[in-house]
Amino acid sequence: GVPNPEGSSIHEKSKFLMKDSILRNFLLSEPRGGVYKHFNLILPPVNNKADFGWIIMEPMFNPPMSGSNAICTTTVIFETGMKPIKEPFCDLILESPGGLIKTRAFCSNGKVNRVEIENLPSFVYKKDAYLETPNLGTLKVDIAFGGDSFVIIDSRKLGFSLSKNESSDLVKIGLEIKSLANEQIGFNHPNIMDWNHISFCQFTLPIYEDDKKRIIGKNTVVIEPGKLDRSPCGTGCSARMALLLEKGLLKQKEMYYFHRFMTQRCGEFEKKIGEIVKDSSDELKDK
C-alpha cells in the first residue's frame, strides 16, 4: 500500500496526487506503466455512505470519474475479498473525486461477470458551438459532461469513418480540437470544484437502428498525451447520451449500444434524465 494522500476529501486527495507526482511517475512510467495504462488507488472513504474512496490516475490527469476504471475497481474489490462477494449480485459505493458512484456486480462461482454503474449526472454544457481552427476552418462542436468533460464532433465533418488506419490522424486532430475548444469555449462544472477544462475530444458517427431495433453509435476518444481510448469510454458515452437526449435523438429509458472503435465488443447504457444508470456488455457484429 501507500500512505493516504493529503486532503480532507477524495477530490482534494486526487488534486494532491496531481501536484505531488512521485507516486504517479512511479506507477505510470516504464517499466511498471506507460501511456497505455491507468492506475486505480483504493482508499478509506471520507463520506460515510461510501464503501471505499477511489482515485483514478491516468497518464496526464486524475479524472473525476471513469466508467471502465469503475468496472475494473469493482471487480477487484469483490474478487480479492476486500468486500464479500455474493450471488447473484452485490452492491458497492465508490467515493470518486467527482462524487459517489454506485455499482452492482453480477457474480457467479466467485467471479464478477458484469458490472452496472450509476454514473455522475450527465449534461450538455454547450450545443452547436462554433470553433475556429487554423487548418480545418470553422467547425460545429458540442461540449458535454458525463463524468468528465468532452468536446464532441461528427467525424464525417473531417472526412473520418473511424477506421483503425485513421488512428494517428484522429489523435493529432483531436488534440488540436480539444486545445482550441478550451481556449475558445471552455468548460466549468457547476458542482465539482476546479473542474474548469475540457478533458477529451470525442469523434462520433451518426447513430442508427439495427434489425433488432437497437440504437447503436460508434465513437472514439482521444486521450493525452496522444492515444485513442481502448474502451468505448463510459464517461464519453454518458456525455454523448446527454447530447442525444437534448437533440431529441434518444428518449428517456431507451437503450443505447455503443460500438467500440478497437474491437467487436459493444456495451449498453440505459438512459434516465440527467444520469446514466446501467452499463453492461454485449456482442455486436461490426457494421
Disulfide bonds with the S-S distance in Angstrom:
none
